[in-house]
Amino acid sequence: MATMTISLPVAMKDWVEAQIAQGEFASTSDYVRDLIRRDRERRSKSELTLDDLRRIVDESRKSGIGNRPLNEILAEGDQIAKARGIFRE
C-alpha cells in the first residue's frame, strides 16, 4: 500500500479522531479510505459523458419551447437528483 501525507485544520483532525474514538473506523487511514470509496461511488452515479450531454442538448432542441414555469422544472430536477442520491442543497 502507498503512503500519503495530508494536512488538515485542527477542527477536521479532531473530527476524524472523534469518529475513530466512537468506533466508527479503525484508524485515520480507514476513515480516509471510506471517504474516497463513497466519493468514487457518488461520482460514478452522477457523471455524464460528453455523448450524454450532447444527446440531452439535441433532444431538448428538438422538443421545442416548453410552456412549463421555471419553478416547476427546477422542482422536477430536484426530485430526480434526490432519487439518484445526488441532490445538493
PDB file of N, CA, C and O in Angstrom:
ATOM      1  N   MET A   1       0.833  -1.173   0.000  1.00  0.00           N
ATOM      2  CA  MET A   1       0.000   0.000   0.000  1.00  0.00           C
ATOM      3  C   MET A   1       0.884   1.245   0.000  1.00  0.00           C
ATOM      4  O   MET A   1       1.935   1.266   0.641  1.00  0.00           O
ATOM      5  N   ALA A   2       0.462   2.269  -0.712  1.00  0.00           N
ATOM      6  CA  ALA A   2       1.212   3.525  -0.777  1.00  0.00           C
ATOM      7  C   ALA A   2       0.896   4.393   0.440  1.00  0.00           C
ATOM      8  O   ALA A   2      -0.134   4.220   1.092  1.00  0.00           O
ATOM      9  N   THR A   3       1.791   5.323   0.732  1.00  0.00           N
ATOM     10  CA  THR A   3       1.614   6.241   1.854  1.00  0.00           C
ATOM     11  C   THR A   3       1.390   7.646   1.315  1.00  0.00           C
ATOM     12  O   THR A   3       2.030   8.063   0.349  1.00  0.00           O
ATOM     13  N   MET A   4       0.466   8.377   1.956  1.00  0.00           N
ATOM     14  CA  MET A   4       0.183   9.753   1.575  1.00  0.00           C
ATOM     15  C   MET A   4       0.082  10.582   2.850  1.00  0.00           C
ATOM     16  O   MET A   4      -0.558  10.169   3.817  1.00  0.00           O
ATOM     17  N   THR A   5       0.703  11.730   2.850  1.00  0.00           N
ATOM     18  CA  THR A   5       0.636  12.635   3.995  1.00  0.00           C
ATOM     19  C   THR A   5      -0.266  13.803   3.639  1.00  0.00           C
ATOM     20  O   THR A   5      -0.109  14.414   2.582  1.00  0.00           O
ATOM     21  N   ILE A   6      -1.216  14.118   4.522  1.00  0.00           N
ATOM     22  CA  ILE A   6      -2.109  15.250   4.275  1.00  0.00           C
ATOM     23  C   ILE A   6      -2.096  16.180   5.478  1.00  0.00           C
ATOM     24  O   ILE A   6      -1.794  15.764   6.597  1.00  0.00           O
ATOM     25  N   SER A   7      -2.423  17.432   5.238  1.00  0.00           N
ATOM     26  CA  SER A   7      -2.532  18.420   6.310  1.00  0.00           C
ATOM     27  C   SER A   7      -4.000  18.810   6.456  1.00  0.00           C
ATOM     28  O   SER A   7      -4.704  19.013   5.466  1.00  0.00           O
ATOM     29  N   LEU A   8      -4.444  18.910   7.695  1.00  0.00           N
ATOM     30  CA  LEU A   8      -5.830  19.265   7.986  1.00  0.00           C
ATOM     31  C   LEU A   8      -5.871  20.376   9.026  1.00  0.00           C
ATOM     32  O   LEU A   8      -4.978  20.480   9.868  1.00  0.00           O
ATOM     33  N   PRO A   9      -6.901  21.198   8.968  1.00  0.00           N
ATOM     34  CA  PRO A   9      -7.102  22.136  10.082  1.00  0.00           C
ATOM     35  C   PRO A   9      -7.394  21.329  11.359  1.00  0.00           C
ATOM     36  O   PRO A   9      -7.851  20.188  11.290  1.00  0.00           O
ATOM     37  N   VAL A  10      -7.130  21.926  12.495  1.00  0.00           N
ATOM     38  CA  VAL A  10      -7.305  21.234  13.768  1.00  0.00           C
ATOM     39  C   VAL A  10      -8.736  20.700  13.927  1.00  0.00           C
ATOM     40  O   VAL A  10      -8.931  19.583  14.405  1.00  0.00           O
ATOM     41  N   ALA A  11      -9.713  21.481  13.534  1.00  0.00           N
ATOM     42  CA  ALA A  11     -11.112  21.053  13.693  1.00  0.00           C
ATOM     43  C   ALA A  11     -11.402  19.775  12.894  1.00  0.00           C
ATOM     44  O   ALA A  11     -12.125  18.896  13.364  1.00  0.00           O
ATOM     45  N   MET A  12     -10.845  19.679  11.704  1.00  0.00           N
ATOM     46  CA  MET A  12     -11.052  18.473  10.893  1.00  0.00           C
ATOM     47  C   MET A  12     -10.311  17.280  11.506  1.00  0.00           C
ATOM     48  O   MET A  12     -10.844  16.171  11.547  1.00  0.00           O
ATOM     49  N   LYS A  13      -9.105  17.505  11.972  1.00  0.00           N
ATOM     50  CA  LYS A  13      -8.340  16.444  12.620  1.00  0.00           C
ATOM     51  C   LYS A  13      -9.096  15.931  13.839  1.00  0.00           C
ATOM     52  O   LYS A  13      -9.183  14.722  14.057  1.00  0.00           O
ATOM     53  N   ASP A  14      -9.636  16.841  14.624  1.00  0.00           N
ATOM     54  CA  ASP A  14     -10.413  16.455  15.807  1.00  0.00           C
ATOM     55  C   ASP A  14     -11.646  15.644  15.411  1.00  0.00           C
ATOM     56  O   ASP A  14     -12.012  14.685  16.090  1.00  0.00           O
ATOM     57  N   TRP A  15     -12.278  16.035  14.313  1.00  0.00           N
ATOM     58  CA  TRP A  15     -13.466  15.309  13.831  1.00  0.00           C
ATOM     59  C   TRP A  15     -13.103  13.869  13.470  1.00  0.00           C
ATOM     60  O   TRP A  15     -13.789  12.930  13.876  1.00  0.00           O
ATOM     61  N   VAL A  16     -12.045  13.703  12.722  1.00  0.00           N
ATOM     62  CA  VAL A  16     -11.611  12.363  12.316  1.00  0.00           C
ATOM     63  C   VAL A  16     -11.285  11.525  13.550  1.00  0.00           C
ATOM     64  O   VAL A  16     -11.698  10.369  13.646  1.00  0.00           O
ATOM     65  N   GLU A  17     -10.555  12.101  14.480  1.00  0.00           N
ATOM     66  CA  GLU A  17     -10.198  11.370  15.693  1.00  0.00           C
ATOM     67  C   GLU A  17     -11.428  10.998  16.510  1.00  0.00           C
ATOM     68  O   GLU A  17     -11.457   9.940  17.138  1.00  0.00           O
ATOM     69  N   ALA A  18     -12.441  11.854  16.508  1.00  0.00           N
ATOM     70  CA  ALA A  18     -13.691  11.552  17.226  1.00  0.00           C
ATOM     71  C   ALA A  18     -14.413  10.368  16.582  1.00  0.00           C
ATOM     72  O   ALA A  18     -14.987   9.536  17.284  1.00  0.00           O
ATOM     73  N   GLN A  19     -14.386  10.291  15.253  1.00  0.00           N
ATOM     74  CA  GLN A  19     -15.033   9.170  14.562  1.00  0.00           C
ATOM     75  C   GLN A  19     -14.337   7.860  14.912  1.00  0.00           C
ATOM     76  O   GLN A  19     -14.981   6.824  15.079  1.00  0.00           O
ATOM     77  N   ILE A  20     -13.038   7.921  15.017  1.00  0.00           N
ATOM     78  CA  ILE A  20     -12.262   6.731  15.380  1.00  0.00           C
ATOM     79  C   ILE A  20     -12.548   6.351  16.835  1.00  0.00           C
ATOM     80  O   ILE A  20     -12.737   5.176  17.147  1.00  0.00           O
ATOM     81  N   ALA A  21     -12.580   7.348  17.721  1.00  0.00           N
ATOM     82  CA  ALA A  21     -12.842   7.094  19.143  1.00  0.00           C
ATOM     83  C   ALA A  21     -14.230   6.486  19.361  1.00  0.00           C
ATOM     84  O   ALA A  21     -14.422   5.695  20.285  1.00  0.00           O
ATOM     85  N   GLN A  22     -15.193   6.849  18.517  1.00  0.00           N
ATOM     86  CA  GLN A  22     -16.549   6.311  18.631  1.00  0.00           C
ATOM     87  C   GLN A  22     -16.648   4.895  18.063  1.00  0.00           C
ATOM     88  O   GLN A  22     -17.699   4.260  18.140  1.00  0.00           O
ATOM     89  N   GLY A  23     -15.565   4.417  17.503  1.00  0.00           N
ATOM     90  CA  GLY A  23     -15.563   3.065  16.967  1.00  0.00           C
ATOM     91  C   GLY A  23     -16.091   2.955  15.555  1.00  0.00           C
ATOM     92  O   GLY A  23     -16.295   1.852  15.049  1.00  0.00           O
ATOM     93  N   GLU A  24     -16.315   4.100  14.908  1.00  0.00           N
ATOM     94  CA  GLU A  24     -16.812   4.091  13.535  1.00  0.00           C
ATOM     95  C   GLU A  24     -15.758   3.569  12.559  1.00  0.00           C
ATOM     96  O   GLU A  24     -16.084   2.932  11.557  1.00  0.00           O
ATOM     97  N   PHE A  25     -14.502   3.845  12.865  1.00  0.00           N
ATOM     98  CA  PHE A  25     -13.390   3.472  11.993  1.00  0.00           C
ATOM     99  C   PHE A  25     -12.228   2.988  12.837  1.00  0.00           C
ATOM    100  O   PHE A  25     -12.070   3.388  13.990  1.00  0.00           O
ATOM    101  N   ALA A  26     -11.419   2.124  12.250  1.00  0.00           N
ATOM    102  CA  ALA A  26     -10.283   1.550  12.977  1.00  0.00           C
ATOM    103  C   ALA A  26      -9.101   2.510  13.059  1.00  0.00           C
ATOM    104  O   ALA A  26      -8.316   2.460  14.005  1.00  0.00           O
ATOM    105  N   SER A  27      -8.980   3.386  12.061  1.00  0.00           N
ATOM    106  CA  SER A  27      -7.824   4.287  12.013  1.00  0.00           C
ATOM    107  C   SER A  27      -8.136   5.468  11.105  1.00  0.00           C
ATOM    108  O   SER A  27      -9.163   5.503  10.427  1.00  0.00           O
ATOM    109  N   THR A  28      -7.230   6.426  11.109  1.00  0.00           N
ATOM    110  CA  THR A  28      -7.358   7.569  10.203  1.00  0.00           C
ATOM    111  C   THR A  28      -7.357   7.089   8.757  1.00  0.00           C
ATOM    112  O   THR A  28      -8.138   7.573   7.938  1.00  0.00           O
ATOM    113  N   SER A  29      -6.494   6.153   8.446  1.00  0.00           N
ATOM    114  CA  SER A  29      -6.428   5.619   7.081  1.00  0.00           C
ATOM    115  C   SER A  29      -7.747   4.968   6.689  1.00  0.00           C
ATOM    116  O   SER A  29      -8.215   5.129   5.562  1.00  0.00           O
ATOM    117  N   ASP A  30      -8.344   4.232   7.621  1.00  0.00           N
ATOM    118  CA  ASP A  30      -9.622   3.579   7.364  1.00  0.00           C
ATOM    119  C   ASP A  30     -10.696   4.631   7.052  1.00  0.00           C
ATOM    120  O   ASP A  30     -11.511   4.448   6.148  1.00  0.00           O
ATOM    121  N   TYR A  31     -10.686   5.723   7.805  1.00  0.00           N
ATOM    122  CA  TYR A  31     -11.655   6.802   7.593  1.00  0.00           C
ATOM    123  C   TYR A  31     -11.470   7.439   6.211  1.00  0.00           C
ATOM    124  O   TYR A  31     -12.443   7.637   5.484  1.00  0.00           O
ATOM    125  N   VAL A  32     -10.242   7.753   5.855  1.00  0.00           N
ATOM    126  CA  VAL A  32      -9.965   8.385   4.564  1.00  0.00           C
ATOM    127  C   VAL A  32     -10.324   7.438   3.413  1.00  0.00           C
ATOM    128  O   VAL A  32     -10.897   7.872   2.413  1.00  0.00           O
ATOM    129  N   ARG A  33      -9.994   6.159   3.545  1.00  0.00           N
ATOM    130  CA  ARG A  33     -10.351   5.186   2.504  1.00  0.00           C
ATOM    131  C   ARG A  33     -11.862   5.123   2.321  1.00  0.00           C
ATOM    132  O   ARG A  33     -12.351   5.028   1.196  1.00  0.00           O
ATOM    133  N   ASP A  34     -12.605   5.175   3.433  1.00  0.00           N
ATOM    134  CA  ASP A  34     -14.063   5.154   3.342  1.00  0.00           C
ATOM    135  C   ASP A  34     -14.590   6.391   2.616  1.00  0.00           C
ATOM    136  O   ASP A  34     -15.493   6.283   1.787  1.00  0.00           O
ATOM    137  N   LEU A  35     -14.037   7.552   2.917  1.00  0.00           N
ATOM    138  CA  LEU A  35     -14.443   8.785   2.226  1.00  0.00           C
ATOM    139  C   LEU A  35     -14.188   8.689   0.728  1.00  0.00           C
ATOM    140  O   LEU A  35     -15.025   9.091  -0.080  1.00  0.00           O
ATOM    141  N   ILE A  36     -13.040   8.160   0.367  1.00  0.00           N
ATOM    142  CA  ILE A  36     -12.687   8.039  -1.049  1.00  0.00           C
ATOM    143  C   ILE A  36     -13.623   7.065  -1.753  1.00  0.00           C
ATOM    144  O   ILE A  36     -14.086   7.338  -2.861  1.00  0.00           O
ATOM    145  N   ARG A  37     -13.908   5.915  -1.109  1.00  0.00           N
ATOM    146  CA  ARG A  37     -14.833   4.947  -1.703  1.00  0.00           C
ATOM    147  C   ARG A  37     -16.206   5.582  -1.930  1.00  0.00           C
ATOM    148  O   ARG A  37     -16.802   5.418  -2.995  1.00  0.00           O
ATOM    149  N   ARG A  38     -16.704   6.308  -0.924  1.00  0.00           N
ATOM    150  CA  ARG A  38     -18.013   6.948  -1.051  1.00  0.00           C
ATOM    151  C   ARG A  38     -18.017   8.007  -2.156  1.00  0.00           C
ATOM    152  O   ARG A  38     -18.979   8.114  -2.917  1.00  0.00           O
ATOM    153  N   ASP A  39     -16.948   8.780  -2.237  1.00  0.00           N
ATOM    154  CA  ASP A  39     -16.853   9.807  -3.268  1.00  0.00           C
ATOM    155  C   ASP A  39     -16.824   9.171  -4.657  1.00  0.00           C
ATOM    156  O   ASP A  39     -17.492   9.654  -5.571  1.00  0.00           O
ATOM    157  N   ARG A  40     -16.065   8.104  -4.819  1.00  0.00           N
ATOM    158  CA  ARG A  40     -15.996   7.419  -6.114  1.00  0.00           C
ATOM    159  C   ARG A  40     -17.366   6.866  -6.502  1.00  0.00           C
ATOM    160  O   ARG A  40     -17.780   6.968  -7.656  1.00  0.00           O
ATOM    161  N   GLU A  41     -18.064   6.280  -5.532  1.00  0.00           N
ATOM    162  CA  GLU A  41     -19.388   5.732  -5.802  1.00  0.00           C
ATOM    163  C   GLU A  41     -20.363   6.844  -6.201  1.00  0.00           C
ATOM    164  O   GLU A  41     -21.117   6.702  -7.163  1.00  0.00           O
ATOM    165  N   ARG A  42     -20.341   7.956  -5.448  1.00  0.00           N
ATOM    166  CA  ARG A  42     -21.232   9.081  -5.740  1.00  0.00           C
ATOM    167  C   ARG A  42     -20.959   9.640  -7.133  1.00  0.00           C
ATOM    168  O   ARG A  42     -21.886   9.930  -7.889  1.00  0.00           O
ATOM    169  N   ARG A  43     -19.696   9.785  -7.457  1.00  0.00           N
ATOM    170  CA  ARG A  43     -19.337  10.336  -8.760  1.00  0.00           C
ATOM    171  C   ARG A  43     -19.694   9.389  -9.895  1.00  0.00           C
ATOM    172  O   ARG A  43     -20.097   9.832 -10.970  1.00  0.00           O
ATOM    173  N   SER A  44     -19.551   8.100  -9.667  1.00  0.00           N
ATOM    174  CA  SER A  44     -19.880   7.149 -10.734  1.00  0.00           C
ATOM    175  C   SER A  44     -21.377   7.149 -11.024  1.00  0.00           C
ATOM    176  O   SER A  44     -21.794   6.855 -12.144  1.00  0.00           O
ATOM    177  N   LYS A  45     -22.180   7.475 -10.023  1.00  0.00           N
ATOM    178  CA  LYS A  45     -23.636   7.544 -10.217  1.00  0.00           C
ATOM    179  C   LYS A  45     -24.047   8.810 -10.957  1.00  0.00           C
ATOM    180  O   LYS A  45     -25.044   8.817 -11.679  1.00  0.00           O
ATOM    181  N   SER A  46     -23.282   9.877 -10.780  1.00  0.00           N
ATOM    182  CA  SER A  46     -23.727  11.170 -11.281  1.00  0.00           C
ATOM    183  C   SER A  46     -22.981  11.675 -12.502  1.00  0.00           C
ATOM    184  O   SER A  46     -23.365  12.698 -13.070  1.00  0.00           O
ATOM    185  N   GLU A  47     -21.934  10.994 -12.920  1.00  0.00           N
ATOM    186  CA  GLU A  47     -21.147  11.513 -14.034  1.00  0.00           C
ATOM    187  C   GLU A  47     -21.823  11.267 -15.377  1.00  0.00           C
ATOM    188  O   GLU A  47     -22.273  10.160 -15.674  1.00  0.00           O
ATOM    189  N   LEU A  48     -21.880  12.295 -16.156  1.00  0.00           N
ATOM    190  CA  LEU A  48     -22.390  12.196 -17.513  1.00  0.00           C
ATOM    191  C   LEU A  48     -21.213  12.277 -18.472  1.00  0.00           C
ATOM    192  O   LEU A  48     -20.255  13.012 -18.235  1.00  0.00           O
ATOM    193  N   THR A  49     -21.294  11.527 -19.540  1.00  0.00           N
ATOM    194  CA  THR A  49     -20.246  11.608 -20.554  1.00  0.00           C
ATOM    195  C   THR A  49     -20.568  12.763 -21.492  1.00  0.00           C
ATOM    196  O   THR A  49     -21.675  13.301 -21.476  1.00  0.00           O
ATOM    197  N   LEU A  50     -19.605  13.129 -22.295  1.00  0.00           N
ATOM    198  CA  LEU A  50     -19.822  14.174 -23.282  1.00  0.00           C
ATOM    199  C   LEU A  50     -20.918  13.756 -24.260  1.00  0.00           C
ATOM    200  O   LEU A  50     -21.728  14.584 -24.675  1.00  0.00           O
ATOM    201  N   ASP A  51     -20.946  12.478 -24.628  1.00  0.00           N
ATOM    202  CA  ASP A  51     -22.005  11.982 -25.517  1.00  0.00           C
ATOM    203  C   ASP A  51     -23.377  12.111 -24.864  1.00  0.00           C
ATOM    204  O   ASP A  51     -24.353  12.446 -25.534  1.00  0.00           O
ATOM    205  N   ASP A  52     -23.458  11.846 -23.549  1.00  0.00           N
ATOM    206  CA  ASP A  52     -24.728  12.015 -22.830  1.00  0.00           C
ATOM    207  C   ASP A  52     -25.191  13.461 -22.914  1.00  0.00           C
ATOM    208  O   ASP A  52     -26.356  13.734 -23.204  1.00  0.00           O
ATOM    209  N   LEU A  53     -24.273  14.382 -22.659  1.00  0.00           N
ATOM    210  CA  LEU A  53     -24.623  15.800 -22.694  1.00  0.00           C
ATOM    211  C   LEU A  53     -25.054  16.237 -24.093  1.00  0.00           C
ATOM    212  O   LEU A  53     -26.009  17.001 -24.237  1.00  0.00           O
ATOM    213  N   ARG A  54     -24.362  15.762 -25.116  1.00  0.00           N
ATOM    214  CA  ARG A  54     -24.741  16.105 -26.491  1.00  0.00           C
ATOM    215  C   ARG A  54     -26.135  15.581 -26.819  1.00  0.00           C
ATOM    216  O   ARG A  54     -26.931  16.274 -27.453  1.00  0.00           O
ATOM    217  N   ARG A  55     -26.430  14.348 -26.384  1.00  0.00           N
ATOM    218  CA  ARG A  55     -27.740  13.758 -26.625  1.00  0.00           C
ATOM    219  C   ARG A  55     -28.830  14.567 -25.919  1.00  0.00           C
ATOM    220  O   ARG A  55     -29.886  14.827 -26.497  1.00  0.00           O
ATOM    221  N   ILE A  56     -28.576  14.963 -24.674  1.00  0.00           N
ATOM    222  CA  ILE A  56     -29.554  15.738 -23.909  1.00  0.00           C
ATOM    223  C   ILE A  56     -29.823  17.079 -24.585  1.00  0.00           C
ATOM    224  O   ILE A  56     -30.976  17.490 -24.717  1.00  0.00           O
ATOM    225  N   VAL A  57     -28.767  17.757 -25.010  1.00  0.00           N
ATOM    226  CA  VAL A  57     -28.933  19.050 -25.687  1.00  0.00           C
ATOM    227  C   VAL A  57     -29.695  18.871 -26.992  1.00  0.00           C
ATOM    228  O   VAL A  57     -30.589  19.657 -27.303  1.00  0.00           O
ATOM    229  N   ASP A  58     -29.345  17.840 -27.756  1.00  0.00           N
ATOM    230  CA  ASP A  58     -30.028  17.572 -29.020  1.00  0.00           C
ATOM    231  C   ASP A  58     -31.512  17.305 -28.795  1.00  0.00           C
ATOM    232  O   ASP A  58     -32.357  17.848 -29.507  1.00  0.00           O
ATOM    233  N   GLU A  59     -31.831  16.470 -27.809  1.00  0.00           N
ATOM    234  CA  GLU A  59     -33.233  16.166 -27.504  1.00  0.00           C
ATOM    235  C   GLU A  59     -33.991  17.417 -27.066  1.00  0.00           C
ATOM    236  O   GLU A  59     -35.144  17.615 -27.450  1.00  0.00           O
ATOM    237  N   SER A  60     -33.348  18.250 -26.271  1.00  0.00           N
ATOM    238  CA  SER A  60     -34.030  19.454 -25.792  1.00  0.00           C
ATOM    239  C   SER A  60     -34.294  20.433 -26.933  1.00  0.00           C
ATOM    240  O   SER A  60     -35.339  21.082 -26.970  1.00  0.00           O
ATOM    241  N   ARG A  61     -33.350  20.539 -27.858  1.00  0.00           N
ATOM    242  CA  ARG A  61     -33.557  21.421 -29.004  1.00  0.00           C
ATOM    243  C   ARG A  61     -34.705  20.921 -29.885  1.00  0.00           C
ATOM    244  O   ARG A  61     -35.501  21.713 -30.390  1.00  0.00           O
ATOM    245  N   LYS A  62     -34.779  19.606 -30.062  1.00  0.00           N
ATOM    246  CA  LYS A  62     -35.831  19.028 -30.898  1.00  0.00           C
ATOM    247  C   LYS A  62     -37.207  19.136 -30.251  1.00  0.00           C
ATOM    248  O   LYS A  62     -38.218  19.148 -30.953  1.00  0.00           O
ATOM    249  N   SER A  63     -37.259  19.213 -28.936  1.00  0.00           N
ATOM    250  CA  SER A  63     -38.552  19.226 -28.254  1.00  0.00           C
ATOM    251  C   SER A  63     -39.254  20.575 -28.355  1.00  0.00           C
ATOM    252  O   SER A  63     -40.451  20.669 -28.084  1.00  0.00           O
ATOM    253  N   GLY A  64     -38.535  21.605 -28.737  1.00  0.00           N
ATOM    254  CA  GLY A  64     -39.163  22.923 -28.896  1.00  0.00           C
ATOM    255  C   GLY A  64     -39.251  23.689 -27.588  1.00  0.00           C
ATOM    256  O   GLY A  64     -38.707  23.279 -26.562  1.00  0.00           O
ATOM    257  N   ILE A  65     -39.940  24.794 -27.655  1.00  0.00           N
ATOM    258  CA  ILE A  65     -40.081  25.669 -26.495  1.00  0.00           C
ATOM    259  C   ILE A  65     -41.209  25.136 -25.612  1.00  0.00           C
ATOM    260  O   ILE A  65     -42.308  24.853 -26.089  1.00  0.00           O
ATOM    261  N   GLY A  66     -40.918  25.005 -24.333  1.00  0.00           N
ATOM    262  CA  GLY A  66     -41.907  24.487 -23.391  1.00  0.00           C
ATOM    263  C   GLY A  66     -42.782  25.595 -22.835  1.00  0.00           C
ATOM    264  O   GLY A  66     -42.523  26.781 -23.039  1.00  0.00           O
ATOM    265  N   ASN A  67     -43.828  25.178 -22.127  1.00  0.00           N
ATOM    266  CA  ASN A  67     -44.736  26.157 -21.528  1.00  0.00           C
ATOM    267  C   ASN A  67     -44.829  25.983 -20.012  1.00  0.00           C
ATOM    268  O   ASN A  67     -45.681  26.590 -19.362  1.00  0.00           O
ATOM    269  N   ARG A  68     -43.939  25.143 -19.449  1.00  0.00           N
ATOM    270  CA  ARG A  68     -43.949  24.947 -18.001  1.00  0.00           C
ATOM    271  C   ARG A  68     -43.197  26.082 -17.314  1.00  0.00           C
ATOM    272  O   ARG A  68     -42.200  26.576 -17.839  1.00  0.00           O
ATOM    273  N   PRO A  69     -43.670  26.494 -16.144  1.00  0.00           N
ATOM    274  CA  PRO A  69     -42.952  27.539 -15.402  1.00  0.00           C
ATOM    275  C   PRO A  69     -41.610  27.010 -14.872  1.00  0.00           C
ATOM    276  O   PRO A  69     -41.466  25.822 -14.586  1.00  0.00           O
ATOM    277  N   LEU A  70     -40.644  27.911 -14.751  1.00  0.00           N
ATOM    278  CA  LEU A  70     -39.305  27.540 -14.331  1.00  0.00           C
ATOM    279  C   LEU A  70     -39.290  26.836 -12.976  1.00  0.00           C
ATOM    280  O   LEU A  70     -38.569  25.854 -12.801  1.00  0.00           O
ATOM    281  N   ASN A  71     -40.077  27.325 -12.016  1.00  0.00           N
ATOM    282  CA  ASN A  71     -40.070  26.707 -10.690  1.00  0.00           C
ATOM    283  C   ASN A  71     -40.530  25.250 -10.744  1.00  0.00           C
ATOM    284  O   ASN A  71     -40.059  24.429  -9.958  1.00  0.00           O
ATOM    285  N   GLU A  72     -41.431  24.922 -11.648  1.00  0.00           N
ATOM    286  CA  GLU A  72     -41.893  23.538 -11.821  1.00  0.00           C
ATOM    287  C   GLU A  72     -40.762  22.668 -12.396  1.00  0.00           C
ATOM    288  O   GLU A  72     -40.561  21.533 -11.965  1.00  0.00           O
ATOM    289  N   ILE A  73     -40.046  23.205 -13.352  1.00  0.00           N
ATOM    290  CA  ILE A  73     -38.934  22.479 -13.962  1.00  0.00           C
ATOM    291  C   ILE A  73     -37.831  22.227 -12.928  1.00  0.00           C
ATOM    292  O   ILE A  73     -37.294  21.123 -12.842  1.00  0.00           O
ATOM    293  N   LEU A  74     -37.503  23.249 -12.153  1.00  0.00           N
ATOM    294  CA  LEU A  74     -36.472  23.101 -11.129  1.00  0.00           C
ATOM    295  C   LEU A  74     -36.883  22.109 -10.049  1.00  0.00           C
ATOM    296  O   LEU A  74     -36.057  21.328  -9.577  1.00  0.00           O
ATOM    297  N   ALA A  75     -38.155  22.133  -9.652  1.00  0.00           N
ATOM    298  CA  ALA A  75     -38.646  21.183  -8.652  1.00  0.00           C
ATOM    299  C   ALA A  75     -38.532  19.746  -9.173  1.00  0.00           C
ATOM    300  O   ALA A  75     -38.171  18.838  -8.425  1.00  0.00           O
ATOM    301  N   GLU A  76     -38.838  19.549 -10.443  1.00  0.00           N
ATOM    302  CA  GLU A  76     -38.699  18.216 -11.033  1.00  0.00           C
ATOM    303  C   GLU A  76     -37.233  17.782 -11.047  1.00  0.00           C
ATOM    304  O   GLU A  76     -36.917  16.624 -10.773  1.00  0.00           O
ATOM    305  N   GLY A  77     -36.349  18.716 -11.367  1.00  0.00           N
ATOM    306  CA  GLY A  77     -34.919  18.412 -11.347  1.00  0.00           C
ATOM    307  C   GLY A  77     -34.446  18.018  -9.952  1.00  0.00           C
ATOM    308  O   GLY A  77     -33.645  17.096  -9.800  1.00  0.00           O
ATOM    309  N   ASP A  78     -34.945  18.719  -8.934  1.00  0.00           N
ATOM    310  CA  ASP A  78     -34.610  18.372  -7.554  1.00  0.00           C
ATOM    311  C   ASP A  78     -35.077  16.961  -7.214  1.00  0.00           C
ATOM    312  O   ASP A  78     -34.348  16.199  -6.580  1.00  0.00           O
ATOM    313  N   GLN A  79     -36.282  16.615  -7.631  1.00  0.00           N
ATOM    314  CA  GLN A  79     -36.821  15.277  -7.366  1.00  0.00           C
ATOM    315  C   GLN A  79     -35.967  14.197  -8.027  1.00  0.00           C
ATOM    316  O   GLN A  79     -35.677  13.167  -7.418  1.00  0.00           O
ATOM    317  N   ILE A  80     -35.574  14.435  -9.250  1.00  0.00           N
ATOM    318  CA  ILE A  80     -34.736  13.467  -9.968  1.00  0.00           C
ATOM    319  C   ILE A  80     -33.390  13.322  -9.267  1.00  0.00           C
ATOM    320  O   ILE A  80     -32.904  12.207  -9.078  1.00  0.00           O
ATOM    321  N   ALA A  81     -32.790  14.441  -8.884  1.00  0.00           N
ATOM    322  CA  ALA A  81     -31.491  14.393  -8.202  1.00  0.00           C
ATOM    323  C   ALA A  81     -31.596  13.672  -6.861  1.00  0.00           C
ATOM    324  O   ALA A  81     -30.708  12.899  -6.503  1.00  0.00           O
ATOM    325  N   LYS A  82     -32.669  13.917  -6.121  1.00  0.00           N
ATOM    326  CA  LYS A  82     -32.863  13.231  -4.834  1.00  0.00           C
ATOM    327  C   LYS A  82     -33.014  11.728  -5.053  1.00  0.00           C
ATOM    328  O   LYS A  82     -32.449  10.930  -4.305  1.00  0.00           O
ATOM    329  N   ALA A  83     -33.768  11.342  -6.070  1.00  0.00           N
ATOM    330  CA  ALA A  83     -33.980   9.924  -6.354  1.00  0.00           C
ATOM    331  C   ALA A  83     -32.666   9.234  -6.721  1.00  0.00           C
ATOM    332  O   ALA A  83     -32.475   8.051  -6.440  1.00  0.00           O
ATOM    333  N   ARG A  84     -31.770   9.982  -7.345  1.00  0.00           N
ATOM    334  CA  ARG A  84     -30.462   9.416  -7.734  1.00  0.00           C
ATOM    335  C   ARG A  84     -29.426   9.546  -6.633  1.00  0.00           C
ATOM    336  O   ARG A  84     -28.306   9.053  -6.770  1.00  0.00           O
ATOM    337  N   GLY A  85     -29.789  10.204  -5.545  1.00  0.00           N
ATOM    338  CA  GLY A  85     -28.858  10.364  -4.433  1.00  0.00           C
ATOM    339  C   GLY A  85     -27.772  11.390  -4.674  1.00  0.00           C
ATOM    340  O   GLY A  85     -26.699  11.319  -4.074  1.00  0.00           O
ATOM    341  N   ILE A  86     -28.045  12.349  -5.556  1.00  0.00           N
ATOM    342  CA  ILE A  86     -27.014  13.346  -5.878  1.00  0.00           C
ATOM    343  C   ILE A  86     -27.493  14.772  -5.623  1.00  0.00           C
ATOM    344  O   ILE A  86     -26.905  15.726  -6.133  1.00  0.00           O
ATOM    345  N   PHE A  87     -28.546  14.918  -4.844  1.00  0.00           N
ATOM    346  CA  PHE A  87     -29.121  16.233  -4.570  1.00  0.00           C
ATOM    347  C   PHE A  87     -28.179  17.059  -3.705  1.00  0.00           C
ATOM    348  O   PHE A  87     -27.664  16.572  -2.699  1.00  0.00           O
ATOM    349  N   ARG A  88     -27.960  18.290  -4.094  1.00  0.00           N
ATOM    350  CA  ARG A  88     -27.122  19.213  -3.327  1.00  0.00           C
ATOM    351  C   ARG A  88     -27.966  20.415  -2.967  1.00  0.00           C
ATOM    352  O   ARG A  88     -28.585  21.037  -3.830  1.00  0.00           O
ATOM    353  N   GLU A  89     -27.986  20.737  -1.676  1.00  0.00           N
ATOM    354  CA  GLU A  89     -28.776  21.891  -1.239  1.00  0.00           C
ATOM    355  C   GLU A  89     -27.913  23.109  -1.104  1.00  0.00           C
ATOM    356  O   GLU A  89     -28.406  24.179  -0.746  1.00  0.00           O
TER     357      GLU A  89
END
